[in-house]
Structures are given as structure tokens and as C-alpha cells.
């Protein structure tokens, strides 16, 4: 076959290939057997077919059939209304030129779970890897028999352009399926199931070592000047790769005798901006969710000041794309570790304080200073569920947060710190309060004496006669002992805004 004929055939395939591929109706992997649909909501069922093809759908909980027609690109979508969860398993039948019957569909609560390695971290242990398993992982796996909790793990992938589908399938929660599933997601969902007594759907889309910009759309990154350095670094990386690739093939063509010539690599693509948004998030946005949980920040710690704007921008990006308003977004403040600075925790605290309908879990009491992947994921999932149960599901008497700094007042040679979320009152675990520091206008901090007074803390030091600022747990590996009586730890904070180590690092 001539080159021209081959080229013409390729063009025809590109033009008509989609129509040929979707001559029969096709569903995304999220819309499948064993899925959970958000109860009492308008939810989407969507897919692809031949342009102009009529698609009928029969819902197991409805008497009437619904009808729609694929558009000129072969896309079609139904928006259907779901009743309250009743524990029943339903079938959904879709008919076009072919028939697809979905089985064992439940109505319940659906949550998106995302982040980097501490969210990806599975329940079970994988020998010889960083996946060391949660505490008591053998017992947790053996007891994970919850057929009405459904698990969907998005396959790892990257893309330069927004994709339409992901790899994965819904699975019933069992000892066999939970072992490799996200531990934080599972314990969060298990607590919701036990408290709400409805089916729970968990969509886990996470990848270790990834940065927030990888989970943010290109459009959002381009709109904010603060994020321009991210895109510039990426452009430089791509330019270098293609330059090195051209040099490599040039050397190969000249038959250079160097047998050790190594082909250039693009490196860890999951760290690049917007590639995970395109491949692992964009295909999900049609799926109706109740909210999202997030555990990430370690890979952005060196640019913590930038994270102050990047993290909120990512949250708003997701909310805008899902078109479900300001859905709940609960996240984990990163745990103490020698590589994690206080400024990234501050950036997360600021997101909680400034972005509506968010919640933050503090982990200063359950970290591991020598392991960035602490094994106590049960407590993390439990604390995330407290936020959801109280703020999303209306459990009004539930205390869901530890003490959060509100404001300070100067008292002669001391400073009085006021807190929100004190619950039944402030307590210290130990003889004396720890991790408080105080400074004067010279910005030099000294260890401080701190005492609880009602729902406040009085901070002072004989070395600081005229104090102006207080810091609490302001280090890579803090070990504070201030809690509320419900056992939830206080978040690290500072009262000053003096430039830190990551100031102007973008």
C-alpha cells in the first residue's frame, strides 16, 4: 500500500473512527454493575453511541421509561432522580442498537476520595514497599465484610488533554477487595455506613508523590499569575525532553558506536501540572457525589506560600466542574515528619478558614517522625467522618474538630489565645502544655509557659517582656498536647504573618 493511501486511510479512521467505535451504546466504567447512585438527587447516566441513535432507559425504581438521542458527536446523557436509600438492589436497562443491563445498583451516599500517597495507602501490606499496611491490618481485612459499601479505584494514568473515561470497576467491599483499597477512604466510608445505615459508594482517585497542580485543570492554572512558574517549569521540562530526544535520534541515525546511549525519559509524569486532572478526574465529573475527601500536601511543602492560593483554586475548580454548588470538601492536615514544614500546615489551615464548606482533620498526635506514611489510618478516617456526620448529615451534638485558633489579646507581659471548636473544654495531655513559643517585636521566639484558662490559653516567657506574637506546634515534627475534652488535637498556628522559609518560592 502506498504512503498516500496509508495516510488517507489514517485520516478517514480519525474522522469516522468514533462513529464506528460507538455504533452500539457504550458506557463509561463508572456507570456499571454494583455502582452506588447518590440518593435523593438528580444523577447522570451517560455514554456514547452513533450520532442520532435513540437510547431508552428503564430504571428499576421508576415505572416510566426515559428517552434521549445521541448528539452529533455521539454523546448522550440522562439526568434521573433517585429516591431515598432503601437497601434494595436495582437493575437499570439501557437500549439502543444494543441492550445493556446493569445489575445490583444501590442508592446511598457517594464520596470522592483523592490525594497523594497517604490517601492511596492501602489497607493491606505489600512486602518490600512503602505500603506497610494499617495498624492491625490482618484483622481489619478479615472483618471487612460490608457488601453495601462499594469501592471504585481509578486506574493510574496521565494525559495532556481531558479524557472521557477511566479504568476501573465497582466492587463490593470484602476482605478480598479492601486489601488493596485506599485505607483512609475505607475507614471514612465504614464509619459513615455504621452511623447512617445506608449504602456507601467510594471513588478513590489518588496517586503517590503527586502535587496539587497535577489535580488542577490547565485553564485554572493559566488564569492565575501565581501559578505561571508551574507552567513555565513544565514548558522548560518538555522543551528539554524533545531537544534531548532529537539529539538521541540524531546520534542513532549517525550510527554512533556508543552502545550505552540512553533514550531520554519524561520522568515522573504524575508530577506534571494538570495531567491527573485530565486523566483521573475529568472523566468523573458527570457522576453525582455528596462530597470529597482529600489527603495531600506533602509534595507541595517546599512551595507552601503558593499552596495558600493553589489549594483553594483546586477546590473551586472541582466544584465548578461538578456543577453541584459548594459541595463538602474535607481534608487532612499533613502529619508531622522531618520533611514537612509548618508553613504547609498553615496553608491548609488558611484554606479551611477561607473556603466555605470545608473541614480539616488535624494529625499532630498520630504521625510518625521517621515515616511519612503513618499507619494509623483508622483515626484519620474516623475524624474525616466526624466532619461529614456533623456538617453534612446534621449530627448536631457531635464534636467534629479540635481547637482552632481564633484571635489573640495582649495582657501586659503575656498573650491570651482564644479558640473555636473547644468542645466541652480545653485539656492538656501531660503535666505542662507544650509547643508554645512567644516573641517580641524583634521576631525572636522563645519557649513559653502556657496555661489553660477556661477556653483560652495564657502564654508568657520571662525572656519576652513585651510580647507581640505566639506560635504553637510551629515545626516539622511537633508533639503538642493541647486537645479538647473530646480528644481532638488543636491545630498548629501562629499569630504573626512574618515571611517564612517558603515565602516567594513559586
Helices and strands as residue ranges (DSSP letters): H 3-21, E 26-27, E 36-38, E 42-48, E 54-59, E 66-69, E 75-81, E 90-95, E 99-115, H 117-120, H 137-142, E 146-153, E 170-173, H 175-178, H 183-196, E 199-206, G 212-215, H 218-223, G 225-227, H 228-253, G 269-271, H 275-276, I 277-281, G 282-284, E 291-295, G 298-303, H 304-322, E 328-332, H 342-354, E 358-361, H 377-387, I 388-392, E 404-411, E 414-420, E 426-428, E 436-439, E 445-447, E 449-453, E 456-460, E 469-472, E 482-484, E 493-494
